């Protein structure tokens, strides 16, 4: 097992979810339109599959916790800012098997997701199309009091023609609170000269009820997909555990 440093947390290489391809869960798809973007929710309806997810999550999380490889992340998602308050604890890993399995689930719905492909060294904006679920995942545990202030996710450049554009959240257990919410970000641009470019910096407070556009309650086996460009937050969680797998969707130029 080797370690390399990735943003905020260590990345651990191992054999997560080697047997997951044995399960073929029943799935239900829903779309939600928010600010001209689509949030996609897939509900897995297979008790055996969900039990397997929960068992594997707990085994691996406890193992890496004993190895002192689970790191705390602040309320703003950065481990160096723990004085801001407790967000979650997590570790990162590459899991080709989990990537393959989730990609198969998404492909069963024939998702036709497209996005703009633009980087600093590109002279034009290209269109890119969903390709697969990235094999890089973050395994995250929220305990009582954990939350995450409103923020935007970041594109991760895989190579010159491949980039992440959508976030993936898979819930491991049911929760009565700690909802994922999408926020109406009415903050002014960063400067007067950048009236077109919106402020995508992290918020320094939790979202207010009147700023919430959509609220999703965690349910075991649920997968939520949404563009990195949507502002979102995790509301305060007061239960025992809120366990999730966080991933991304890869897009390629068309």
N, C-alpha and C positions, 0 to 999 in steps of 0.2 A: 504494500500500500504506500503510495507516494502522495506528497502534499505539494500544492502550489498555491500561491496567494492570488485570490481573485478579489474583486471589489467588496470591501467590508468583511468578508468571511473567508476562511480557508476552504479550498476545494479538495474533496476526498474522493479517491478513485476506489471503487469496490464493485460488488456484484449484486446490487439492489434488484429485487423483484425478478429473479431469474425464472420463476415459474408462472409469472403473471399471464403469459400467452396461453395458458391452459383454460382461461376463463373467457367466455363470450357473453358479456352482460347485455340485457335489454336496456335500451336507452330512449329517452324522450327529449326532443329538441324544442327550445323556445327562443324567439328573438325579441329584443327590446331595442327600440330606436331612441337614442339619446343624443341631442345636439348634432344631428346628421351623421351619427356613428351607430354601429350595431354592437350591442352586448349579446352574446350567445350563451345560453344556459343549457347544459346537457345533464339530465337527471338519470343516473344509473339505477336500475331496478333489479338488483341481483344480490340477495343476502349473502351467498357464499363468496362472491367477489368482494363485497364490502368488508366482510369478516377477514378476508385475506389481506386487504389493504391495511386494516387496523392492526392486525397482528404484525405484519412486516414493519409498519411505521414504528410501533412501540419497540420491537426488537432492535432495530437499527438505531433509533434515537437513544435508547438506553445504553446501547453498546458504545456509541461515540461520546455520550455524556461521561461514562466511566473512563474513557480515554482522554478526557478533558479537551475534546475537539468540538463540543457544542459551545457557541459563543452567544452572549447576550447582545441584543440590538436595541437601540433606544426608541423612544416614541416617534422620532423622526427617521427611523430606519438606518441610523448610522451608529456603529458600536462605540465610536469615540465620543459620542454625545450623551452618555448615560446619565449625566446630570439633568437632562431634559425629562427623564422619566422612563419607565420600563415599557418597551414595546413587545418584543418576543425574544425567544432563544432559537438558534438555528444552526444548521451546518449545510454545506453545499456538496453535491456529488454529480458525477456523470453516470447516467443509467441508460445505455442504449436499449435495453429491454423495455423499460418503462416508456421511453420515447416511441419505440416501435408499436407498442400496444395502444398508447393514446392516439398516435397517428392513424392507426387502423380504425379506432372509434370515430375520429373526426371524418375520415375518408368515407365512412359508411353513410354519412349525410350529404356527401358531394358538396361540401362547402366551397363556395366560389368567392373567396375573400381577396380583395385587392387593396393596395395602398400605394401612396407616393413613395418613391425611392429617391432620396436626396441626401447628399453628403457634401461636406465642405469642398472636396476636390472634384465634385461633379459640376459641369457647366450647365446641365439641364436637369429637369426633374423627370425621372422615368417612372413607369408604372411597374409594380412588382406584384406577384401572385403568391398566395400561401403555398408552401411546399411541404413542411413537416413540423412536428413538435421537436424542438431542440432537445438534445440529450443532457443538457445542463439543468439541474433542479436544485431548489432550496427547500429543505425540510424544516418547517417552522412550527413552534409550539408557543401559543399564548396562554398564560396563566392568569388568575384573577387580577384585574387591574390593567392588563395589557391592552394596548390600542395603537393606532398608527394615524398620525395627522394626515390631512389631505396632501396629495403629492401626485406627480406624474412619473410613470416608468420611463426608462431610457432605452433607446434602440441599441442593440449590441451588434456590432459589425462582425460577421462570421468570416467573410472574405469579400473580394471586390464586387461580387454579384449577389451576395447573400447577406441578409440583415434580419433582425427580429423587429416585428412591428406590432404584435399582439401579445398580451400577457395571458397566462393560463393559471388559474387557481383551482386545485382539486381539494375538496373537503374530505377529511377522514372521519369526522364525527359530527353528530347533530349538536347545535348550540341554540339556546333561546335568545342570546344577545351576541354582541361582537359582530354585528352585521357588516358586510361589505356594502359601502354606499358610494354612489357617484354624485359628484358635487357640481353645482353651478358656480364657476369661478369668475366672479365679476371684478376681480382686481384690475386696476389700470395697467397699461403697458409699463415696462421697466423704465423707459425714458420717454420724453415728449417726442423724440425723433423716431422712435420705434413704435409708431401708433398701429402698425399692422402686426408686429410680433408680440404675442401675448406673454405674460409673465408665467413661466412654468416652474418657478422656484417652489420649494416646499413651504407649506403654510406653517406659521408659528402658533397655531391654535387648532382646536378640533372644530369640525364643521357644525353649523347650527342647523336645527331641524328644517327651517325654511329654505336652506341652501341645498337640501338633498333632492336629487332628481329621481333616483331609484335606490331601493334598499333590498338587499338579498340576504336572507337568513341562511347560515350554514346548515347543510344537510349532508349526511354521509354519502359519499359517492358522487356528489354534484361536481360538475366541471363548469367553470365560468371563464369565458374568453372575452377579452375587450381590448380595444386599441390602446397603445401606450399614450396616446394623445388625450385620453379621458382622465380628468382629475378624479381621484378616488381616495377613500379613507377606510379605516377599520374603526368602528365605534367601540367605546369601552366595553371590555369583556369582564363579567363578574362570575363566570362559572368556574369549573375546575380546570378544564383543558380545552383549548381550541386548536386543533391540529390540522395543518394544511401542507400540501405540496405546491410549490410555486414554480412555474416554468414559463416558457415563451414559445411563440410560433415563429418559425423561420420563413422568410419570403425571398423569392428570387426574381431577378429582372425578367420581364417578358420580352 
